[in-house]
Structure formats: structure tokens, C-alpha cells
Amino acid sequence: SFLYTDDVINGMESMLQGIIVMFFMFIGFGIVAEVLFISTTVVLNILDRDMEFVSLRAIGARPRKIMRMIVLETMMLLTGGLIIGLPLGVLTTKWAMAYMVKDLMYYVINVDPIVYVISAVIAVLSALISSYISARYITKIQLVDIIRQRSI
């Protein structure tokens, strides 16, 4: 059979487009996983310790101070997660793409600094929203109701 140059070029272009689509799918899954992981971690962290915050309210802490404390704690945890998670995510993506293309071609992933910024902004927004929802729940709890529930 004869191989025409146009057929080979079209085949390579379609293969590269498939790899690029997979790369963007990885990015999409990464963003969804980032938002879900951060949100569930923050909400479960705060709601698991609701009695601590109720105790602070019982001794006179203002709801605004408790909200500020929850948001500050969330931001401190998020900072550590971003310092570890972003470079690890990039290394994992580079490893996965190198594994997929193997010996087919030379494929280098260059990550723009804007990717780090966008990922950090998405993480901060999801953490702030989650911590605000959790803090709002904690500050709206009726002290008598929570004490009754815990004593039964």
C-alpha cells in the first residue's frame, strides 16, 4: 500500500488533538477535584468540631470573631495545601503525559505561571465559600438545642 504525506500529516494532527483534549480533560477533572476536596475538607473540619465553637459562643465570643477564626484557620490550611499541592499536581500531570506518549514523540509540558495563579484563586474561592457556609451554620446554632442534642 502507498502512504501519502497528507494522510500521515492528518493522522499525526488528529493524534495530537486527541492528546490535547485529554490534557484539557485532566485539567477539568483537576479543577472539579480541587473544589470538591477543598469544600468537603473545610466543611467536615468545621462541622466535626462544632461543640468547640458552641463552647466559645457560650463563654461570650461574638459570632463575627468565630467567623474570622474559622476563615483564618481555613486560609492557613489552604496555604499549606497549595504549597504542596500545586507543584505535585504539575509533576503528576507531566508524569502521566510522559507515560501516555511514551516513545511515540517528544512532548514537553510547559506550565505558565498563570496556571498557578488560576488554581490558587479557584482554591481560595472554594475555601472561602465553604468556610463561610460552615461558619454561618455554627453562628446560627441555638446553644440550648445543641446542648440538648449532645446530652441525650
NULUMGU-419661 format. One line per field, with one value per residue: chain; residue number from 1; x, y, z of N, C-alpha, C, O in turn. Coordinates in pm, 1 decimal. Atoms other than C-alpha are relative to their C-alpha. Layout:
kette = [A, ...]
nr = [NUM, ...]
n_X = [X, ...]
n_Y = [Y, ...]
n_Z = [Z, ...]
ca_X = [X, ...]
ca_Y = [Y, ...]
ca_Z = [Z, ...]
c_X = [X, ...]
c_Y = [Y, ...]
c_Z = [Z, ...]
o_X = [X, ...]
o_Y = [Y, ...]
o_Z = [Z, ...]
This chain:
kette = [A, A, A, A, A, A, A, A, A, A, A, A, A, A, A, A, A, A, A, A, A, A, A, A, A, A, A, A, A, A, A, A, A, A, A, A, A, A, A, A, A, A, A, A, A, A, A, A, A, A, A, A, A, A, A, A, A, A, A, A, A, A, A, A, A, A, A, A, A, A, A, A, A, A, A, A, A, A, A, A, A, A, A, A, A, A, A, A, A, A, A, A, A, A, A, A, A, A, A, A, A, A, A, A, A, A, A, A, A, A, A, A, A, A, A, A, A, A, A, A, A, A, A, A, A, A, A, A, A, A, A, A, A, A, A, A, A, A, A, A, A, A, A, A, A, A, A, A, A, A, A, A]
nr = [1, 2, 3, 4, 5, 6, 7, 8, 9, 10, 11, 12, 13, 14, 15, 16, 17, 18, 19, 20, 21, 22, 23, 24, 25, 26, 27, 28, 29, 30, 31, 32, 33, 34, 35, 36, 37, 38, 39, 40, 41, 42, 43, 44, 45, 46, 47, 48, 49, 50, 51, 52, 53, 54, 55, 56, 57, 58, 59, 60, 61, 62, 63, 64, 65, 66, 67, 68, 69, 70, 71, 72, 73, 74, 75, 76, 77, 78, 79, 80, 81, 82, 83, 84, 85, 86, 87, 88, 89, 90, 91, 92, 93, 94, 95, 96, 97, 98, 99, 100, 101, 102, 103, 104, 105, 106, 107, 108, 109, 110, 111, 112, 113, 114, 115, 116, 117, 118, 119, 120, 121, 122, 123, 124, 125, 126, 127, 128, 129, 130, 131, 132, 133, 134, 135, 136, 137, 138, 139, 140, 141, 142, 143, 144, 145, 146, 147, 148, 149, 150, 151, 152]
n_X = [84.6, -73.7, 27.4, -8.6, -46.9, 117.0, 62.8, -85.2, 13.4, 133.5, 0.1, -75.4, 77.2, 113.9, -53.6, -37.1, 123.4, 51.0, -82.3, 33.2, 133.1, -20.6, -65.7, 102.1, 87.5, -72.9, 13.0, 138.3, 14.4, -79.4, 72.7, 113.6, -53.4, -50.3, 113.4, 68.0, -87.2, -12.5, 129.5, 34.4, -95.8, 30.4, 130.1, -9.4, -89.2, 71.0, 119.4, -41.3, -38.6, 101.3, 12.7, -102.3, 46.8, 116.1, -55.8, -50.1, 116.5, 60.0, -76.4, 11.8, -64.5, 95.8, 5.5, -94.5, -133.5, -4.7, -10.9, -136.1, -89.0, 19.7, -56.5, -145.4, -48.6, 14.2, -101.6, -130.6, -5.5, -4.0, -134.1, -84.4, 44.0, -41.1, -145.6, -31.9, 85.6, -18.5, -114.4, 23.3, 94.6, -70.6, -88.7, 83.0, 48.3, -113.7, -27.2, 109.1, -10.8, -118.6, 36.0, 94.1, -61.3, -114.8, -101.5, 60.5, -47.1, -56.7, 110.6, -37.5, 105.2, -46.1, 109.3, -10.3, 28.8, 141.4, 68.8, -9.2, 85.4, 140.2, 27.4, 4.6, 122.5, 112.4, -8.4, 35.1, 143.5, 76.5, -22.7, 73.5, 143.3, 25.4, -18.2, 108.6, 120.4, -18.4, 0.9, 137.6, 72.9, -45.1, 46.8, 146.4, 44.8, 54.3, -81.6, 81.4, 30.4, -120.1, -28.2, 100.5, -32.9, -120.7, 20.4, 93.1]
n_Y = [-118.7, -125.3, -98.4, -136.0, -93.4, -65.7, 94.1, 7.3, -128.5, -2.4, 96.6, -57.3, -112.5, 51.1, 58.9, -111.6, -60.4, 90.8, -18.0, -130.8, 14.4, 73.5, -91.5, -90.6, 79.1, 8.2, -129.5, -9.5, 90.3, -56.3, -112.1, 56.7, 67.8, -103.2, -65.8, 97.0, 37.3, -113.3, -26.8, 103.1, -5.0, -115.8, 18.1, 106.7, -45.7, -94.3, 59.4, 104.5, -65.5, -100.9, -20.8, -97.9, -133.0, -26.9, -33.6, -137.7, -88.5, 6.1, -82.4, -140.6, -42.0, -52.4, 77.6, -54.7, 47.9, 142.7, 6.1, -39.8, 107.8, 111.6, -38.5, -5.8, 138.9, 57.6, -57.6, 56.1, 136.2, -9.1, -42.9, 119.7, 89.4, -53.1, 9.0, 139.7, 57.3, -49.1, 64.1, 143.5, 18.0, -19.9, 116.0, 115.9, -17.3, 24.4, 143.4, 69.8, -25.2, 71.1, 142.2, 24.4, -12.5, 92.4, -18.4, -47.9, -133.0, -83.2, -87.1, -70.1, -86.3, -123.0, -54.5, -144.3, -42.6, -33.8, 121.8, -0.6, -107.8, 39.6, 109.3, -56.4, -80.2, 94.3, 61.2, -100.2, -25.6, 113.4, 6.9, -109.4, 29.6, 111.3, -43.1, -91.3, 81.0, 70.5, -97.7, -48.7, 105.0, 0.8, -119.3, 1.1, 108.2, -37.7, 67.0, 91.7, 117.1, 85.0, 63.9, 107.0, 109.5, 67.0, 65.7, 113.8]
n_Z = [0.0, 7.1, -103.5, 49.2, -101.5, -60.5, -93.7, -118.7, -71.2, -60.7, -111.0, -111.3, -53.4, -78.3, -121.8, -87.6, -49.7, -103.0, -119.7, -56.9, -62.4, -126.3, -92.8, -51.0, -87.4, -126.8, -67.2, -48.6, -114.7, -109.4, -59.5, -73.7, -118.6, -90.9, -66.6, -87.5, -111.1, -92.1, -62.6, -98.9, -110.1, -84.7, -65.8, -100.1, -105.8, -86.5, -58.9, -93.2, -125.0, -28.8, -144.7, -39.1, 34.5, -85.0, -131.9, 9.7, -3.1, -133.3, -94.6, 34.5, 125.7, 96.2, 124.8, 97.2, -37.4, 33.8, 147.1, 36.2, -40.5, 93.3, 130.0, -14.8, -7.4, 133.6, 88.0, -38.8, 53.6, 145.3, 40.0, -2.1, 106.8, 130.3, 12.4, 31.1, 102.9, 136.5, 68.0, 11.0, 110.2, 126.6, 20.3, 32.1, 137.4, 90.2, -0.7, 69.0, 143.6, 48.5, 2.7, 109.5, 132.4, -0.7, 103.3, 123.8, 37.2, -105.2, -40.5, -121.5, -53.1, -63.2, -79.5, -19.6, -137.8, -14.1, -45.0, -145.9, -50.8, 17.3, -95.0, -135.5, -12.6, -11.2, -133.2, -101.4, 9.2, -53.1, -144.7, -63.9, 3.3, -91.9, -138.6, -32.5, -22.1, -127.7, -109.1, -13.5, -70.4, -139.6, -71.9, -8.0, -88.2, -129.8, -101.5, -79.9, 82.7, 16.3, -129.1, -15.7, 89.7, -45.4, -129.1, 16.1]
ca_X = [0.0, 108.1, 136.7, 60.7, 219.9, -115.3, -253.7, 41.9, 15.7, -359.3, -306.8, -43.8, -258.5, -558.2, -342.3, -202.4, -551.8, -659.5, -370.1, -454.6, -820.0, -707.8, -483.8, -776.6, -991.3, -722.2, -735.8, -1115.8, -1107.6, -836.3, -1045.2, -1352.7, -1145.5, -981.8, -1313.6, -1475.3, -1174.8, -1132.5, -1503.1, -1557.7, -1239.2, -1332.1, -1695.6, -1617.3, -1332.1, -1555.8, -1872.3, -1683.6, -1570.8, -1899.5, -1900.3, -1574.8, -1728.2, -2052.1, -1845.2, -1674.0, -2013.3, -2133.7, -1848.5, -1922.3, -1733.0, -1906.8, -2024.3, -1807.8, -1495.5, -1581.4, -1635.0, -1299.8, -1131.2, -1281.7, -1183.1, -829.0, -783.1, -910.9, -672.7, -375.9, -460.0, -515.4, -177.4, -1.0, -208.9, -129.0, 243.3, 247.9, -39.3, 31.2, 385.9, 283.3, -10.4, 213.9, 467.2, 189.7, 48.2, 393.1, 447.5, 105.1, 153.3, 504.9, 362.5, 86.6, 305.1, 599.3, 825.4, 580.6, 706.1, 891.9, 627.3, 714.2, 458.3, 538.2, 323.5, 266.8, 272.3, -87.1, -190.2, -62.9, -248.0, -576.5, -553.7, -480.8, -771.3, -1012.9, -888.8, -920.8, -1271.6, -1395.1, -1233.9, -1382.4, -1729.9, -1708.6, -1574.4, -1839.2, -2117.9, -1976.4, -1920.0, -2270.0, -2409.0, -2200.5, -2304.1, -2673.6, -2686.4, -2906.4, -2693.7, -2976.5, -3066.2, -2710.1, -2664.3, -2989.7, -2884.3, -2544.1, -2681.0, -2936.8]
ca_Y = [0.0, 354.4, 611.1, 962.7, 1250.7, 1418.3, 1104.1, 1082.9, 1452.4, 1425.0, 1117.6, 1291.3, 1604.2, 1403.4, 1212.9, 1539.6, 1685.7, 1377.9, 1422.7, 1790.8, 1703.8, 1450.0, 1713.3, 1956.1, 1678.3, 1628.0, 1998.4, 1988.2, 1684.6, 1853.7, 2165.9, 1964.3, 1750.3, 2059.8, 2229.7, 1914.0, 1820.2, 2165.9, 2213.6, 1879.2, 1910.7, 2255.7, 2173.6, 1845.5, 2005.0, 2279.3, 2077.6, 1797.3, 2044.7, 2227.6, 2177.6, 2375.6, 2672.5, 2639.5, 2643.9, 2963.4, 3118.3, 3002.6, 3185.4, 3505.2, 3503.2, 3706.1, 3533.1, 3767.6, 3664.4, 3296.3, 3351.4, 3528.9, 3245.1, 2981.8, 3172.2, 3235.6, 2867.5, 2766.5, 3005.2, 2874.5, 2514.7, 2615.8, 2788.3, 2469.2, 2267.6, 2499.2, 2499.9, 2119.6, 2050.3, 2273.8, 2153.7, 1795.4, 1830.3, 1963.0, 1682.4, 1421.3, 1565.4, 1566.4, 1206.0, 1095.8, 1263.8, 1119.0, 775.4, 813.4, 928.3, 700.1, 659.4, 799.9, 1154.3, 1413.0, 1600.6, 1862.6, 2031.0, 2389.5, 2528.5, 2901.8, 3083.2, 3188.9, 2825.5, 2850.2, 3177.1, 3045.9, 2726.9, 2925.8, 3163.6, 2872.9, 2710.3, 3031.6, 3098.4, 2746.9, 2754.8, 3095.2, 2991.9, 2664.2, 2828.0, 3099.3, 2840.3, 2639.4, 2947.4, 3070.3, 2735.8, 2747.0, 3102.0, 3029.6, 2723.7, 2767.4, 2685.9, 2522.0, 2291.6, 2170.0, 2104.1, 1907.2, 1700.7, 1622.3, 1524.0, 1276.1]
ca_Z = [0.0, -61.5, 214.4, 115.5, 303.9, 360.0, 524.2, 760.0, 848.0, 909.4, 1125.8, 1338.7, 1372.2, 1488.0, 1736.0, 1877.0, 1900.2, 2096.2, 2336.7, 2382.1, 2450.9, 2712.1, 2867.2, 2894.6, 3040.7, 3304.9, 3381.2, 3410.3, 3638.4, 3842.7, 3894.1, 3993.1, 4228.9, 4376.7, 4450.0, 4589.5, 4801.3, 4948.7, 5012.0, 5183.6, 5387.0, 5514.0, 5587.0, 5764.2, 5959.0, 6094.5, 6148.8, 6320.9, 6583.9, 6624.0, 7001.4, 7030.9, 6854.7, 7050.7, 7370.1, 7252.3, 7189.3, 7531.8, 7705.7, 7518.1, 7190.6, 6926.4, 6607.7, 6398.4, 6591.0, 6545.1, 6172.1, 6147.8, 6336.4, 6104.7, 5789.6, 5918.9, 6006.5, 5663.7, 5487.8, 5688.9, 5594.4, 5233.2, 5212.8, 5317.4, 5073.7, 4784.5, 4856.1, 4843.4, 4603.3, 4306.0, 4229.4, 4300.0, 4058.8, 3783.8, 3836.2, 3831.3, 3507.9, 3344.9, 3451.9, 3323.3, 2986.0, 2950.5, 3029.1, 2768.6, 2480.1, 2573.8, 2270.6, 2016.3, 2031.1, 2229.7, 2428.4, 2686.9, 2908.8, 2990.0, 3269.4, 3260.8, 3594.3, 3524.9, 3583.1, 3938.6, 3987.2, 3845.7, 4055.0, 4368.3, 4300.9, 4247.2, 4568.2, 4768.2, 4638.4, 4713.9, 5059.8, 5140.9, 5030.8, 5223.8, 5537.4, 5519.9, 5488.0, 5780.1, 5993.5, 5922.5, 6034.3, 6353.8, 6438.9, 6379.1, 6608.2, 6910.4, 7214.6, 7407.5, 7118.6, 7069.0, 7440.3, 7448.8, 7149.7, 7297.7, 7638.3, 7501.3]
c_X = [88.0, -40.2, 19.1, 37.2, -116.9, -68.8, 78.7, -13.3, -135.2, -8.7, 72.7, -75.0, -117.3, 47.7, 39.6, -123.3, -62.6, 76.4, -31.8, -137.0, 11.6, 64.8, -101.5, -101.3, 65.8, -13.0, -140.3, -24.4, 77.0, -71.6, -119.0, 47.8, 49.7, -114.5, -68.9, 84.8, 9.2, -130.6, -34.4, 95.9, -32.9, -129.7, 8.1, 90.3, -74.2, -117.3, 32.9, 35.0, -102.1, -13.6, 105.4, -49.2, -123.3, 47.3, 55.1, -116.3, -61.5, 77.3, 9.9, 69.6, -106.8, 2.1, 99.4, 142.0, 14.9, 11.5, 141.0, 99.3, -9.7, 63.4, 152.9, 60.6, -5.9, 108.1, 139.9, 15.1, 12.2, 138.5, 96.1, -35.7, 43.4, 149.9, 41.4, -72.9, 25.9, 122.7, -18.7, -97.3, 66.4, 92.4, -79.5, -52.0, 112.2, 31.6, -106.6, 9.4, 122.1, -28.7, -90.1, 67.8, 119.5, 100.6, -57.2, 56.9, 63.6, -104.8, 33.9, -115.5, 65.8, -119.1, 25.1, -25.5, -146.6, -81.2, 3.7, -93.9, -147.3, -37.3, -11.1, -126.4, -122.3, -1.3, -42.7, -150.5, -81.9, 18.8, -75.4, -149.9, -34.0, 13.7, -109.3, -129.0, 9.0, -7.9, -140.2, -85.8, 34.9, -55.7, -151.3, -54.3, -54.5, 72.6, -80.4, -28.9, 119.2, 36.6, -99.1, 34.5, 120.7, -21.8, -90.0, 70.2]
c_Y = [123.4, 90.5, 137.9, 92.0, 67.8, -91.5, -10.3, 127.6, 7.4, -95.0, 54.1, 116.7, -48.0, -64.2, 109.5, 70.1, -86.5, 13.7, 133.0, -3.9, -74.5, 89.5, 96.9, -72.6, -18.3, 130.0, 15.5, -88.6, 52.9, 114.4, -50.6, -67.9, 100.3, 63.9, -95.7, -35.8, 112.2, 23.7, -104.1, 1.3, 113.1, -22.9, -107.5, 39.4, 89.2, -67.7, -113.7, 58.2, 105.7, 29.0, 100.1, 142.7, 39.2, 38.2, 142.0, 100.2, 4.6, 86.2, 145.7, 45.4, 45.4, -84.0, 49.1, -48.6, -148.4, -17.3, 33.0, -110.7, -118.3, 32.1, 4.6, -140.9, -66.2, 52.2, -51.9, -141.9, 1.0, 40.1, -118.7, -96.5, 48.0, -12.3, -142.5, -47.8, 46.5, -60.4, -150.6, -31.2, 14.8, -118.4, -125.3, 8.1, -26.0, -148.4, -75.9, 20.5, -70.9, -150.1, -30.3, 6.8, -93.5, 33.5, 56.2, 134.2, 67.0, 103.6, 61.5, 89.1, 119.3, 62.2, 148.4, 34.0, 36.5, -121.0, -8.5, 103.1, -39.3, -110.6, 52.4, 82.1, -90.3, -63.9, 97.8, 27.8, -115.2, -13.5, 110.0, -26.4, -111.0, 43.2, 96.7, -77.0, -72.1, 96.5, 55.6, -102.6, 1.0, 119.7, 5.1, -110.8, 59.7, -81.9, -104.1, -127.6, -92.4, -68.7, -111.3, -120.3, -78.5, -76.5, -122.2, -117.6]
c_Z = [0.0, 115.2, -60.2, 115.4, 70.7, 101.4, 129.6, 83.0, 69.7, 118.9, 122.4, 63.5, 84.2, 129.8, 100.1, 55.4, 108.4, 130.5, 67.5, 67.8, 132.6, 104.5, 59.7, 88.4, 136.5, 78.8, 58.2, 120.5, 120.2, 68.8, 81.5, 127.6, 102.8, 78.2, 95.8, 121.2, 102.5, 73.4, 106.4, 117.8, 96.2, 76.6, 107.6, 116.2, 99.1, 69.5, 96.5, 136.6, 41.9, 148.7, 50.4, -24.6, 81.5, 140.3, 0.5, 2.9, 138.4, 100.0, -44.1, -125.8, -99.3, -127.4, -105.6, 28.2, -34.6, -151.1, -45.8, 33.6, -97.8, -135.1, 6.7, 5.2, -137.4, -94.2, 34.0, -53.5, -151.8, -50.3, -2.2, -111.6, -137.8, -21.0, -36.9, -124.9, -141.6, -69.5, -17.0, -113.2, -135.5, -28.3, -37.1, -143.2, -99.7, -8.1, -78.0, -151.0, -58.9, -10.7, -119.0, -136.6, -16.1, -109.5, -130.2, -44.5, 120.2, 35.4, 134.8, 42.4, 67.2, 71.9, 21.7, 146.5, 22.7, 45.9, 151.7, 60.2, -9.5, 97.5, 142.6, 21.1, 14.5, 138.4, 108.6, -1.4, 57.7, 150.7, 73.2, 3.8, 98.6, 144.9, 41.8, 28.4, 134.3, 117.5, 22.3, 73.5, 149.0, 75.9, 12.3, 90.2, 129.0, 106.9, 77.6, -78.4, -13.3, 129.7, 26.3, -87.1, 48.4, 130.3, -10.4, -52.7]
o_X = [201.1, -157.8, 124.8, -3.1, -113.6, -114.9, 21.2, -23.8, -142.6, -70.2, 24.6, -76.5, -144.7, -19.0, 12.1, -124.9, -116.2, 17.0, -38.6, -155.4, -51.2, 29.6, -99.4, -154.9, -1.2, -33.7, -155.9, -84.6, 32.3, -68.3, -142.2, -11.2, 30.2, -108.2, -99.5, 33.2, -2.5, -131.1, -73.3, 53.9, -31.2, -134.6, -41.1, 63.6, -58.8, -134.9, -46.0, 25.8, -66.0, -47.0, 78.6, -35.0, -141.3, -9.6, 38.0, -107.7, -109.6, 18.8, 79.9, 72.6, -212.8, 106.3, 154.9, 216.8, 120.5, 88.4, 196.4, 192.2, 91.8, 131.4, 219.6, 162.8, 86.9, 164.9, 222.5, 120.8, 85.4, 184.4, 172.2, 52.6, 80.4, 195.1, 134.7, -14.3, 22.2, 109.4, 21.5, -80.3, 38.3, 97.8, -36.9, -54.7, 90.4, 59.5, -74.0, -8.6, 114.7, 20.0, -77.5, 38.5, 156.7, 155.9, 14.6, 80.3, 52.3, -141.0, 45.7, -171.3, 143.6, -222.2, 125.0, -100.4, -194.3, -185.0, -95.7, -159.5, -222.6, -144.7, -98.9, -186.0, -209.6, -107.2, -116.4, -213.5, -176.0, -75.4, -133.4, -214.8, -132.6, -68.4, -151.3, -200.8, -88.2, -72.4, -180.5, -168.2, -53.7, -97.4, -203.1, -175.0, 3.7, 74.6, -30.4, -23.5, 104.3, 82.3, -61.3, 25.8, 123.3, 47.3, -93.5, 8.7]
o_Y = [121.5, 97.9, 171.1, 68.5, 88.3, -45.4, -14.8, 121.8, 46.9, -63.0, 39.3, 130.9, 7.5, -52.6, 96.5, 109.6, -33.9, 12.2, 140.3, 54.8, -36.3, 83.3, 121.8, -14.1, -10.8, 128.5, 59.0, -45.3, 39.3, 124.8, -4.6, -49.2, 81.3, 76.2, -58.4, -44.4, 88.4, 44.4, -68.7, -20.7, 94.3, -3.0, -86.9, 1.9, 73.9, -51.9, -143.9, -10.4, 207.2, 141.1, 176.4, 230.3, 155.8, 127.0, 214.9, 205.1, 109.4, 139.2, 225.9, 165.3, -16.1, -137.8, -31.4, -79.5, -191.5, -100.8, -35.1, -136.7, -177.2, -52.7, -40.3, -167.7, -136.9, -24.6, -71.1, -177.3, -79.4, -10.9, -136.2, -155.7, -32.4, -41.5, -162.1, -115.8, -34.5, -111.9, -207.3, -130.6, -62.1, -167.1, -202.8, -92.5, -92.7, -200.5, -166.4, -74.1, -123.0, -216.9, -135.7, -74.9, -126.8, 143.5, 66.2, 157.1, 20.1, 186.2, -9.2, 162.8, 104.6, 89.1, 188.2, -36.8, 32.5, -105.3, -44.1, 77.5, -22.1, -106.5, 11.2, 77.1, -63.6, -78.9, 61.1, 36.7, -92.2, -49.7, 85.9, -4.1, -101.1, 6.0, 95.8, -45.5, -74.2, 67.4, 80.8, -66.7, -8.1, 106.2, 79.4, -117.0, 151.7, -204.9, -213.3, -237.5, -214.3, -182.9, -216.9, -234.2, -201.0, -175.0, -204.8, -222.3]
o_Z = [48.4, 150.9, -113.9, 229.3, 192.0, 205.8, 238.3, 205.5, 186.0, 220.6, 234.7, 185.8, 190.7, 232.6, 219.4, 172.0, 206.0, 238.3, 190.2, 174.4, 231.3, 222.3, 180.2, 182.5, 239.5, 200.1, 172.3, 218.7, 234.1, 191.4, 193.3, 234.0, 222.9, 200.5, 209.1, 232.7, 222.7, 194.7, 217.7, 231.4, 217.9, 198.0, 218.6, 230.4, 220.3, 190.3, 186.1, 238.4, 101.4, 187.1, 143.3, 60.6, 116.6, 203.8, 98.2, 66.6, 181.7, 194.5, 17.8, -153.6, -111.0, -164.7, -180.3, -64.5, -80.9, -198.7, -132.0, -42.9, -134.9, -193.1, -86.5, -58.0, -176.8, -171.8, -55.2, -105.9, -209.5, -152.5, -97.3, -173.8, -223.4, -131.7, -114.7, -209.1, -234.3, -180.5, -118.6, -183.8, -227.4, -141.2, -122.7, -214.0, -200.8, -116.1, -154.8, -227.6, -170.1, -102.0, -181.3, -223.8, -128.6, -111.0, -229.7, -163.2, 233.5, -48.4, 234.9, -38.9, 161.5, 10.1, 81.7, 213.9, 136.0, 110.1, 215.1, 161.1, 86.4, 157.5, 218.4, 128.7, 97.2, 199.2, 200.1, 104.0, 133.7, 221.2, 179.1, 106.0, 171.7, 228.8, 157.5, 123.3, 209.8, 218.2, 135.8, 157.6, 234.0, 190.9, 95.6, 113.5, 186.4, 100.9, 104.4, -23.0, -5.2, 127.9, 77.0, -41.1, 36.0, 156.4, 80.8, -72.7]
